[in-house]
Amino acid sequence: MAALPVSFIQVTDITRITPRTARVTFDADRIDDSVGRTPDQQVKLCFPRPGQRTPVLPEQNDDATGWYQAFLAIPESERPWMRSFTIRRRRPGTNTLEIDFVLHGDTGPAASWAGSAGPGSRLGMVGPSSLYSAPVSLTESIANSDWLLLAGDETALPAIATLLEALPERSRALAFIEVADAAERQDLGTAADATVNWLYRDGTSAGRSDKLIDAVREAEFLPGRPFAWLAGESGAVRALRRHLVDNRGLDKRSIDFSGYWRFRMTQDDAPTAEDMAEAQERLAAFQASADSRQG
Ligand SMILES: Cc1cc2nc3c(=O)[nH]c(=O)nc-3n(C[C@H](O)[C@H](O)[C@H](O)COP(=O)(O)OP(=O)(O)OC[C@H]3O[C@@H](n4cnc5c(N)ncnc54)[C@H](O)[C@@H]3O)c2cc1C
């Protein structure tokens, strides 16, 4: 089993890029060359418990399973909260990273931290690592399709932005992004022939909204075979995937999907039966893709 890249990251700047999005700039103690080179890079951030300035993390360990067991062995009152985030950007040639936090309220440790952190605040960062990141190879899948469908809410916006930035000229994409209101809209760069459809709720944090699902259901798709990338609230992602398979005839292998958060549940809550079924499917897709690469 490969080692997990673990480092401490320190805040150097925080900017409200929209009323509900904090872009946090961090300097990392150490960082792998591969960080920031590809789109949709996921990390797990470790947030300090009350009374701690720095989260308690196990020593670096060459064995990923061993590191995680040591993490779980930290007494619960001291063990950091762990939450998943996307690297929005790495400044070339530096250890400086930007991560966009959705400020969805004071209900979770990650959003509360982002609402009150300042320069000098420290977090732990685990990854990015192929040990837990998206199992479907996006580059490969896009190469085998005619166009890319991207759909997600504001938590998926950082990943969608990196995907659009990575698309080559002459590739085609259709994106659907649901956010609270027009003030949350961001400028997204791409060399591709891409249309971005912004969907606005009534100014509220994401809940169980149908805006994204309805927009994709009603959309006129581009000609040819799409590859779909879906992320956001788990129930919405499930509904979108069902629609693409049942009504649009997409092969399940042409869909990369990920529930990024669960309505009225924290990331610490136990997985539901639907979460477990999804995890199995993602594992099967990963295995199938690894097998086909080996020939
Ligand atoms: C691979 C991956 C990449 C991600 N990338 C990003 C990213 O770059 N930026 C980002 O902001 N998020 C991202 N997320 C989503 C983020 O991890 C979750 O929103 C997470 O639950 C936030 O943790 P928390 O401590 O704030 O809330 P939790 O303690 O997990 O939840 C507390 C409460 O808040 C609710 N809640 C959680 N998130 C939201 C939300 N967005 N809107 C409304 N209610 C919410 C929950 O339902 C729960 O009731 C990503 C998730 C994954 C799996």
Ligand as a Chemical Component Dictionary entry (heavy atoms), coordinates in Angstrom:
data_LIG
# 
_chem_comp.id                   LIG 
_chem_comp.type                 NON-POLYMER 
_chem_comp.pdbx_formal_charge   0 
_chem_comp.three_letter_code    LIG 
# 
loop_
_chem_comp_atom.comp_id 
_chem_comp_atom.atom_id 
_chem_comp_atom.alt_atom_id 
_chem_comp_atom.type_symbol 
_chem_comp_atom.charge 
_chem_comp_atom.model_Cartn_x 
_chem_comp_atom.model_Cartn_y 
_chem_comp_atom.model_Cartn_z 
_chem_comp_atom.pdbx_ordinal 
LIG C1  C1  C 0 -14.385 15.018 -3.279 1  
LIG C2  C2  C 0 -15.070 16.215 -2.623 2  
LIG C3  C3  C 0 -14.654 17.513 -2.944 3  
LIG C4  C4  C 0 -15.260 18.619 -2.342 4  
LIG N1  N1  N 0 -14.820 19.877 -2.637 5  
LIG C5  C5  C 0 -15.351 20.953 -1.998 6  
LIG C6  C6  C 0 -14.825 22.280 -2.211 7  
LIG O1  O1  O 0 -13.830 22.478 -2.930 8  
LIG N2  N2  N 0 -15.427 23.314 -1.557 9  
LIG C7  C7  C 0 -16.501 23.128 -0.695 10 
LIG O2  O2  O 0 -16.983 24.091 -0.111 11 
LIG N3  N3  N 0 -17.001 21.882 -0.477 12 
LIG C8  C8  C 0 -16.449 20.805 -1.083 13 
LIG N4  N4  N 0 -16.937 19.539 -0.829 14 
LIG C9  C9  C 0 -18.122 19.405 0.049  15 
LIG C10 C10 C 0 -17.768 19.463 1.534  16 
LIG O3  O3  O 0 -16.848 18.435 1.859  17 
LIG C11 C11 C 0 -19.087 19.264 2.335  18 
LIG O4  O4  O 0 -19.980 20.337 2.082  19 
LIG C12 C12 C 0 -18.856 19.110 3.818  20 
LIG O5  O5  O 0 -20.004 18.521 4.381  21 
LIG C13 C13 C 0 -18.577 20.404 4.540  22 
LIG O6  O6  O 0 -18.255 20.095 5.885  23 
LIG P1  P1  P 0 -18.856 20.926 7.103  24 
LIG O7  O7  O 0 -18.007 20.550 8.279  25 
LIG O8  O8  O 0 -18.974 22.356 6.748  26 
LIG O9  O9  O 0 -20.319 20.355 7.284  27 
LIG P2  P2  P 0 -20.776 18.924 7.884  28 
LIG O10 O10 O 0 -20.354 18.812 9.318  29 
LIG O11 O11 O 0 -20.341 17.819 6.980  30 
LIG O12 O12 O 0 -22.362 19.067 7.804  31 
LIG C14 C14 C 0 -23.081 19.903 8.734  32 
LIG C15 C15 C 0 -24.463 20.244 8.134  33 
LIG O13 O13 O 0 -24.289 21.095 7.012  34 
LIG C16 C16 C 0 -24.947 20.565 5.868  35 
LIG N5  N5  N 0 -24.117 20.898 4.692  36 
LIG C17 C17 C 0 -22.880 20.436 4.375  37 
LIG N6  N6  N 0 -22.427 21.008 3.241  38 
LIG C18 C18 C 0 -23.415 21.851 2.830  39 
LIG C19 C19 C 0 -23.563 22.740 1.729  40 
LIG N7  N7  N 0 -22.598 22.908 0.810  41 
LIG N8  N8  N 0 -24.700 23.455 1.626  42 
LIG C20 C20 C 0 -25.695 23.344 2.563  43 
LIG N9  N9  N 0 -25.612 22.515 3.637  44 
LIG C21 C21 C 0 -24.479 21.778 3.763  45 
LIG C22 C22 C 0 -25.063 19.061 6.130  46 
LIG O14 O14 O 0 -26.183 18.527 5.452  47 
LIG C23 C23 C 0 -25.241 19.021 7.646  48 
LIG O15 O15 O 0 -26.595 19.212 7.972  49 
LIG C24 C24 C 0 -16.333 18.422 -1.422 50 
LIG C25 C25 C 0 -16.736 17.107 -1.087 51 
LIG C26 C26 C 0 -16.120 16.025 -1.689 52 
LIG C27 C27 C 0 -16.560 14.615 -1.307 53 
# 
loop_
_chem_comp_bond.comp_id 
_chem_comp_bond.atom_id_1 
_chem_comp_bond.atom_id_2 
_chem_comp_bond.value_order 
_chem_comp_bond.pdbx_ordinal 
LIG C1  C2  SING 1  
LIG C2  C3  SING 2  
LIG C2  C26 DOUB 3  
LIG C3  C4  DOUB 4  
LIG C4  N1  SING 5  
LIG C4  C24 SING 6  
LIG N1  C5  DOUB 7  
LIG C5  C6  SING 8  
LIG C5  C8  SING 9  
LIG C6  O1  DOUB 10 
LIG C6  N2  SING 11 
LIG N2  C7  SING 12 
LIG C7  O2  DOUB 13 
LIG C7  N3  SING 14 
LIG N3  C8  DOUB 15 
LIG C8  N4  SING 16 
LIG N4  C9  SING 17 
LIG N4  C24 SING 18 
LIG C9  C10 SING 19 
LIG C10 O3  SING 20 
LIG C10 C11 SING 21 
LIG C11 O4  SING 22 
LIG C11 C12 SING 23 
LIG C12 O5  SING 24 
LIG C12 C13 SING 25 
LIG C13 O6  SING 26 
LIG O6  P1  SING 27 
LIG P1  O7  DOUB 28 
LIG P1  O8  SING 29 
LIG P1  O9  SING 30 
LIG O9  P2  SING 31 
LIG P2  O10 DOUB 32 
LIG P2  O11 SING 33 
LIG P2  O12 SING 34 
LIG O12 C14 SING 35 
LIG C14 C15 SING 36 
LIG C15 O13 SING 37 
LIG C15 C23 SING 38 
LIG O13 C16 SING 39 
LIG C16 N5  SING 40 
LIG C16 C22 SING 41 
LIG N5  C17 SING 42 
LIG N5  C21 SING 43 
LIG C17 N6  DOUB 44 
LIG N6  C18 SING 45 
LIG C18 C19 SING 46 
LIG C18 C21 DOUB 47 
LIG C19 N7  SING 48 
LIG C19 N8  DOUB 49 
LIG N8  C20 SING 50 
LIG C20 N9  DOUB 51 
LIG N9  C21 SING 52 
LIG C22 O14 SING 53 
LIG C22 C23 SING 54 
LIG C23 O15 SING 55 
LIG C24 C25 DOUB 56 
LIG C25 C26 SING 57 
LIG C26 C27 SING 58 
# 
